[in-house]
Amino acid sequence: MNTEESLATRLEATVALTTLVASRIYPVELPEQPTMPAVTYRRIDTPTGHLLDESRSSWEWPRFQVTSWATTYASAKAVNAEVITSLDGFKGELGGAGGKVCWITLLSSYDLPDPVTGRKRVMADFEIWG
């Protein structure tokens, strides 16, 4: 299971989050006519590192952005709060058996309305170490 699949599995298994968004957790972008509220996630970048005696990078700590979408600001904030509760400080096998062994830290959370659609969105950036 790759990191993206592991992250999605973790979010989908968070009851308080799925109570708000059901199964509307999407990679990268929303579908054309989405039902709200919903969540999208995407890899922003993947810094890597290696020891001096290694020819290739042996570890990485990808950064992901998880966006909470809704028709109201209050709903977007509520979904974002559950995303943060699900991910921030997580340590273990992300996604369950076969997932990525890691720990997750919240880097930032910020509001960014979508002026084109009028949807409200709150974004949270996380680093996944492991």
Helices and strands as residue ranges (DSSP letters): H 3-12, H 15-21, E 25-27, E 38-45, E 48-49, E 59-60, E 63-70, H 73-87, E 91-94, E 100-111, E 120-129
